[in-house]
């Protein structure tokens, strides 16, 4: 086998790796595959997960400022409570940080 064959193999491998990196960057940049694009606010989040036993767990989901408590099992999901008002953000606002504590 000649050196030319090995060189072509390495160049082809590098080109394929570059195409994969470019494709991954495009997917992350434009949000292909159901993920929101960069900067888009997500509407659904898992707030907390609490294991009950080896097979079941309680999951607190937040959707558009409303929380839902769901019991997940190996073959079922049960809505325990719905329409729970989400607590206000625990992080202080910028105005609160600038003004400081009120006396």
N, C-alpha and C positions, 0 to 999 in steps of 0.2 A: 504494500500500500504506500502510496506516495504522500509526500508532505502536502500536496495540493488538496487531496481529499480531506485531510484533517483540518486544514485551514477553512475549507468551505463548510465543514460541519460546525466549527466554532463560530463562524460568521452567521450561519443560519440559526444556531442556538441563541446567539446574542440578539438577532433580529426578532425572534419569537419572544424572548424575555422583554424586549423593549415594547412590543405590541401588547403584551399582557399588562405591563405597567401603565401604558397609555390608556388601555381599556378600563383598568381599575380606577384611574384618575377621573375619567369621564363619568363613570358610574357614581363616584362620590360627589363630583361637581354638580351633576344635573339630577341627582336623586332618582335614578332609574331603579325599578324593582320595588315600587311601593314605598320607598323611603322618601320623606320630604327633602326638597333641595336645601342646600345650605342656607341658613337664616330663617327657614320656615318654622313656625311654632308647631310643636307636636300637640295633638289634641288628647292623646291617650297616654297614661303613665301608670306604672305600678308604684304605689306609694309605699306599701309595706307588705311583707309576707311573714306569717307566723305559723310554724309547723304545729299541728295538733298531735299527731302521732306519726308512725312510719309511713302511712299511706295518705293521710289527709293534711291539708293546710288551708288556712284562711288567707285570702288575698284582698287587699284594699286597693281598688282601682280608682283613678281620677280621670273623668272625662268632662271637658269643658267646665271646670270648676265645681263639678258634682262628683261625690264619691259613692262607690258601690262596694259592699262587702260580699265576697263570694267564697263559698266553701268548695274547694276542689278535692275530688277523690280520684281513684285510679280510673273509674269508668263514668264519672258523673261530675256535674257542676251544679251547685245549688245557690241561688241568690238569697242571701240571708237578709240583707237590708239594702234598700235602694234610695237614692235621692238625698244622701247625707250632704249637708252643706260643708264645703271644704273650709278649713280654718284659714284665717288671713295669713298672709306670708309671714314667716317668723323673722325674715330678714328686714332690718330697718330700712326705710327709704333714704334716699340721698339727702332730702331736706331735713330729716330727723338727725342725721349724722352731722350736718353742717350747723344746725341751730344748737345742738347740744341739749342736755337735760333742762327742762323747765323748772324754775324754782318758785 
